[in-house]
Amino acid sequence: MKSAALRERLGLSRAEWARALGVGERTVVRWETEDTDPGGLACEVMHGIENALEEGVDAERVGRLVRLGIGALIFHELMRQLSSR
């Protein structure tokens, strides 16, 4: 899924998406105009979010957690995994 489609599915602004991924808003604009592709940690985080959505995690919930920060998203995912054991 492209960055813009994923961001929009989560209901995030470009600024919120950039802050969550640890990049500048201009970088997000470049991704969305297809001048460049995400790389490094941003790419890994986006891939993880895509996987969560494919597994049925609610996009609105993920969007709220991303607004809180990736740390909160990771914490909630770890708690979910621990509670399912």
N, C-alpha and C positions, 0 to 999 in steps of 0.2 A: 504494500500500500504506500502510496506517495505521502510525503510529509503533510501536504495541505489537506489531503483527504482524511488522514489520521487525526490531525489537529482539529479539523471541523467536526469529525465524528465525536470527539471528546468535548466539543463546545468551548474550545480555548481560543483566545486571541493570539496573534503572532507574538505579542510581548510576553504573554503567559507561557507559551510554548518555548520561546527562547530562554526565559528564566529557568524553566523546569529542566531544560536540556543543557544548561550552562553555556549557552552561546549568545551572540548578539542577535538582535532582531533583524539586522541586515543579512546575517547568515541564513536565517529562516526564509527571508525574501528570496535569496539566491537559490535555496533548495526548491522553493515553490515555483520559481520561474524556470527551473530545470537547468540553470547555469552550472550548478554543482550538486553533488549528492552528499547526504550526511555520511559521516565517517566516525570512526572511533567509538567512544562511549555513547554519543548521541544515537548512533546507528544501533548499537546494542540495546539501548533503552527502548527505542522505537520498536525494535523487533520483539522485545519482551512484552510490550503493551499490545502489539498486534496479536501475539500468541494468546495473551489473556483474553482479548476480545473474541478470538476464534473459539476459545474454550467456554464462552458464554458469560464472562464477566461483564457486568453492565457498564456501558460506555460512559454514562452520566456519572456513575460512581468513580470510575477511573479518572474522569476529568476533574472531579472535586478533589481527589487525592493528589493529582498532579499539581493543582493549584496550591496545595499545601506544601508541595515539594516532593522530589523523588524519594527522599528519605522516608517520608510518610508512606508513600506507595510501597516501598520495599518492606517497611515495618508491617504494614497491613497484610502483605502477601506472605511474609514469614509467619505471622500469627495464623493466617488461614491454613497454611500448610501444617503447622504444629497442631492445630485443633482438629485436623482431619486424620491424624494418626491414631 
